[in-house]
Amino acid sequence: MKNLTALLFLMSLCSLHLVFSAPTSFDHKISCCPGTTKMRLPVNNIVGYSLTSRDCPIKAIVFEMKTKKKFCVDPTAGWVKNHMKAVDQKNNATVSLQTSHPQQ
């Protein structure tokens, strides 16, 4: 009886280890949008963007705001491409400033 109890305990520990060691990164999941917003987002509050997976039924651009909120927008809306370019330029300017002025 003690052997059976010890075996069950050991198996429980092993299964817990497997469950908690599974990858939980957001990158491993397909991120799809349930819909898109028609609201025009302020470009100054956008810190980044990504495209939804091609496996998603709704194609969208996901803008990430300074507040960490994410908004799905229609990639065919006229203002979206301009906002993406502005974010790219802002992010490239930040990267070039960081590399051209190393801290001493």
Backbone as JSON, one array per atom type, in Angstrom:
{
  "sequence": "MKNLTALLFLMSLCSLHLVFSAPTSFDHKISCCPGTTKMRLPVNNIVGYSLTSRDCPIKAIVFEMKTKKKFCVDPTAGWVKNHMKAVDQKNNATVSLQTSHPQQ",
  "N": [[0.82, -1.19, 0.0], [1.97, 1.23, 0.78], [3.86, 1.51, -1.23], [2.23, 1.88, -3.48], [0.97, 4.31, -2.86], [3.21, 6.01, -2.78], [4.03, 5.79, -5.44], [1.82, 6.91, -6.79], [1.97, 9.51, -5.79], [4.46, 10.33, -6.82], [3.89, 10.18, -9.57], [1.98, 12.19, -9.73], [3.5, 14.46, -9.12], [5.22, 14.44, -11.36], [3.4, 14.88, -13.45], [2.46, 17.43, -12.79], [4.83, 18.86, -13.14], [5.13, 18.63, -15.93], [2.88, 20.06, -16.82], [3.29, 22.69, -15.84], [5.69, 23.35, -17.06], [5.18, 23.76, -19.67], [5.26, 25.72, -22.69], [4.3, 29.12, -22.47], [4.27, 31.37, -23.93], [3.05, 34.2, -25.71], [3.62, 34.3, -28.4], [3.38, 31.75, -29.41], [0.77, 31.28, -29.85], [-2.02, 31.64, -32.04], [-3.04, 34.79, -32.9], [-5.99, 36.3, -33.27], [-8.4, 38.7, -34.42], [-11.59, 39.58, -33.18], [-13.1, 41.39, -34.51], [-13.02, 44.63, -36.16], [-12.17, 48.02, -35.3], [-13.74, 51.1, -36.07], [-12.86, 53.46, -35.27], [-10.63, 56.16, -35.5], [-7.36, 56.06, -34.53], [-5.21, 57.93, -32.33], [-2.11, 58.81, -33.58], [0.13, 59.5, -32.07], [-0.1, 58.07, -29.74], [0.41, 55.47, -30.37], [2.56, 52.72, -30.11], [3.46, 50.52, -31.41], [2.85, 47.93, -33.9], [1.2, 45.07, -35.34], [0.52, 42.37, -37.63], [-2.37, 40.36, -38.08], [-2.51, 36.77, -37.97], [-2.27, 34.86, -40.99], [-4.02, 32.82, -40.96], [-6.26, 33.67, -39.7], [-9.75, 34.54, -39.75], [-10.51, 37.2, -40.08], [-8.75, 39.75, -41.49], [-6.46, 41.96, -40.13], [-4.83, 44.88, -38.75], [-3.03, 45.19, -35.81], [-2.84, 47.59, -33.54], [-0.71, 48.66, -30.97], [-1.03, 50.46, -28.06], [0.32, 53.16, -25.98], [-0.7, 52.69, -23.5], [-0.74, 49.98, -23.35], [-2.97, 48.78, -24.35], [-4.64, 47.08, -27.02], [-5.71, 47.5, -30.34], [-7.71, 46.39, -32.96], [-7.66, 47.08, -36.35], [-8.97, 47.91, -39.59], [-7.04, 46.98, -42.31], [-7.34, 48.15, -44.79], [-8.32, 50.67, -44.48], [-7.91, 54.12, -45.09], [-6.26, 55.76, -43.39], [-4.7, 54.0, -41.95], [-2.32, 52.92, -43.15], [-0.74, 55.23, -43.25], [-0.42, 55.73, -40.52], [1.02, 53.44, -39.81], [3.43, 53.89, -41.22], [4.29, 56.21, -39.9], [4.72, 55.22, -37.31], [6.75, 53.37, -37.85], [8.78, 55.16, -38.71], [9.13, 56.65, -36.37], [10.0, 54.65, -34.59], [12.35, 53.8, -35.91], [13.85, 56.15, -35.75], [14.23, 56.32, -33.01], [15.77, 54.02, -32.55], [18.07, 54.65, -34.05], [18.99, 56.89, -32.66], [19.66, 55.73, -30.21], [21.77, 54.05, -30.95], [23.62, 55.79, -32.03], [24.46, 57.4, -29.99], [26.02, 56.12, -27.7], [25.9, 55.15, -24.25], [28.18, 56.25, -21.78]],
  "CA": [[0.0, 0.0, 0.0], [2.87, 2.38, 0.81], [4.47, 1.64, -2.56], [1.23, 2.43, -4.38], [0.82, 5.72, -2.5], [4.42, 6.7, -3.21], [4.0, 5.82, -6.89], [0.82, 7.9, -7.18], [2.52, 10.83, -5.45], [5.51, 10.6, -7.8], [3.24, 10.44, -10.85], [1.34, 13.5, -9.61], [4.57, 15.46, -9.25], [5.68, 14.45, -12.75], [2.39, 15.51, -14.31], [2.49, 18.86, -12.49], [6.01, 19.4, -13.79], [4.85, 18.75, -17.36], [1.9, 21.11, -17.05], [3.85, 24.01, -15.58], [6.85, 23.64, -17.88], [4.73, 23.98, -21.04], [5.47, 27.11, -23.1], [3.13, 29.98, -22.32], [4.52, 32.59, -24.67], [2.0, 34.67, -26.61], [4.05, 34.07, -29.77], [3.03, 30.4, -29.84], [-0.66, 31.22, -30.09], [-2.49, 32.45, -33.16], [-3.79, 35.92, -32.38], [-6.98, 36.77, -34.24], [-9.29, 39.75, -33.95], [-13.01, 39.26, -33.35], [-13.65, 42.42, -35.39], [-12.15, 45.81, -36.24], [-12.77, 49.27, -34.87], [-13.81, 52.16, -37.09], [-12.31, 54.64, -34.63], [-9.28, 56.55, -35.92], [-6.54, 56.13, -33.33], [-4.19, 58.99, -32.36], [-0.82, 58.22, -33.94], [1.1, 59.77, -31.01], [-0.27, 57.09, -28.67], [0.72, 54.14, -30.87], [3.96, 52.36, -29.92], [3.82, 49.43, -32.3], [1.75, 47.27, -34.57], [1.47, 43.74, -35.91], [-0.54, 41.86, -38.5], [-2.93, 39.1, -37.6], [-2.07, 35.59, -38.7], [-3.01, 34.63, -42.24], [-5.03, 31.81, -40.66], [-7.42, 34.32, -39.08], [-10.81, 34.86, -40.7], [-10.54, 38.65, -40.29], [-7.43, 40.34, -41.66], [-6.43, 43.22, -39.39], [-3.61, 45.4, -38.16], [-3.23, 45.36, -34.37], [-2.04, 48.7, -33.01], [-0.51, 48.65, -29.53], [-0.98, 51.83, -27.55], [1.19, 53.41, -24.83], [-1.38, 52.13, -22.33], [-0.67, 48.53, -23.54], [-4.19, 48.29, -24.98], [-4.47, 46.73, -28.42], [-6.89, 47.74, -31.14], [-7.71, 45.8, -34.3], [-8.17, 48.02, -37.34], [-9.06, 47.43, -40.97], [-5.83, 47.38, -43.03], [-7.66, 48.88, -46.01], [-8.71, 52.04, -44.14], [-6.9, 55.05, -45.62], [-5.35, 56.32, -42.4], [-3.92, 52.95, -41.29], [-0.96, 52.85, -43.72], [-0.02, 56.43, -42.81], [-0.05, 55.52, -39.12], [2.08, 52.43, -39.78], [4.66, 54.56, -41.65], [4.7, 57.12, -38.83], [5.25, 54.39, -36.21], [8.05, 52.87, -38.32], [9.75, 56.26, -38.68], [9.4, 56.98, -34.96], [10.79, 53.57, -34.02], [13.68, 53.85, -36.52], [14.54, 57.31, -35.19], [14.61, 55.95, -31.64], [16.87, 53.05, -32.64], [19.29, 55.32, -34.52], [19.48, 57.74, -31.57], [20.27, 54.88, -29.2], [23.03, 53.49, -31.44], [24.59, 56.82, -32.35], [24.9, 58.02, -28.74], [26.14, 55.1, -26.65], [26.16, 55.66, -22.9], [29.58, 56.05, -21.36]],
  "C": [[0.87, 1.26, 0.0], [3.51, 2.6, -0.56], [3.5, 2.27, -3.55], [1.02, 3.92, -4.12], [2.02, 6.53, -2.98], [4.45, 6.83, -4.74], [3.0, 6.86, -7.4], [1.31, 9.32, -6.91], [3.58, 11.24, -6.47], [4.92, 10.93, -9.17], [2.55, 11.8, -10.85], [2.37, 14.61, -9.77], [5.06, 15.57, -10.7], [4.67, 15.14, -13.66], [2.31, 17.01, -14.05], [3.68, 19.52, -13.16], [5.77, 19.59, -15.29], [3.89, 19.89, -17.66], [2.53, 22.49, -16.89], [5.1, 24.32, -16.39], [6.48, 23.84, -19.34], [4.94, 25.44, -21.42], [4.18, 27.91, -23.0], [3.29, 31.28, -23.09], [3.37, 32.91, -25.61], [2.34, 34.36, -28.06], [3.63, 32.7, -30.29], [1.55, 30.26, -30.16], [-0.99, 32.05, -31.33], [-3.37, 33.54, -32.58], [-4.7, 36.44, -33.47], [-7.85, 37.83, -33.59], [-10.74, 39.33, -34.16], [-13.7, 40.23, -34.3], [-12.67, 43.58, -35.44], [-12.91, 47.04, -35.78], [-12.76, 50.26, -36.03], [-13.17, 53.44, -36.56], [-10.89, 54.91, -35.14], [-8.45, 56.8, -34.66], [-5.52, 57.25, -33.44], [-2.8, 58.39, -32.54], [0.22, 58.43, -32.83], [1.02, 58.76, -29.87], [0.08, 55.67, -29.08], [2.21, 53.86, -30.7], [4.41, 51.23, -30.84], [2.59, 48.84, -32.97], [2.18, 45.9, -35.05], [0.3, 43.37, -36.81], [-1.09, 40.59, -37.89], [-2.41, 37.97, -38.48], [-2.89, 35.42, -39.98], [-4.07, 33.54, -42.06], [-6.3, 32.4, -40.05], [-8.48, 34.65, -40.13], [-10.9, 36.36, -41.02], [-9.1, 39.15, -40.37], [-7.44, 41.71, -40.99], [-5.0, 43.6, -39.04], [-3.92, 45.63, -36.68], [-2.28, 46.44, -33.89], [-1.94, 48.56, -31.5], [-0.27, 50.08, -29.07], [0.0, 51.94, -26.37], [0.61, 52.77, -23.56], [-1.4, 50.6, -22.35], [-1.97, 47.94, -24.1], [-3.9, 48.02, -26.45], [-5.79, 46.92, -29.14], [-6.71, 47.12, -32.52], [-8.35, 46.79, -35.26], [-8.12, 47.4, -38.73], [-7.83, 47.9, -41.74], [-6.11, 48.16, -44.3], [-8.13, 50.31, -45.74], [-7.57, 52.98, -44.52], [-5.86, 55.52, -44.61], [-4.39, 55.28, -41.82], [-2.49, 52.89, -41.83], [-0.13, 54.06, -43.31], [0.43, 56.29, -41.35], [1.08, 54.5, -39.0], [3.42, 53.05, -40.18], [5.19, 55.48, -40.55], [5.31, 56.35, -37.66], [6.62, 53.84, -36.61], [9.11, 53.95, -38.26], [10.13, 56.62, -37.26], [10.29, 55.92, -34.33], [12.2, 53.53, -34.62], [14.49, 55.01, -36.0], [15.03, 57.0, -33.79], [15.79, 55.0, -31.66], [18.15, 53.74, -33.07], [19.85, 56.25, -33.46], [20.2, 56.9, -30.52], [21.63, 54.35, -29.68], [24.06, 54.57, -31.73], [25.13, 57.53, -31.12], [25.01, 56.99, -27.63], [26.44, 55.74, -25.3], [27.58, 55.33, -22.49], [29.67, 55.81, -19.88]]
}
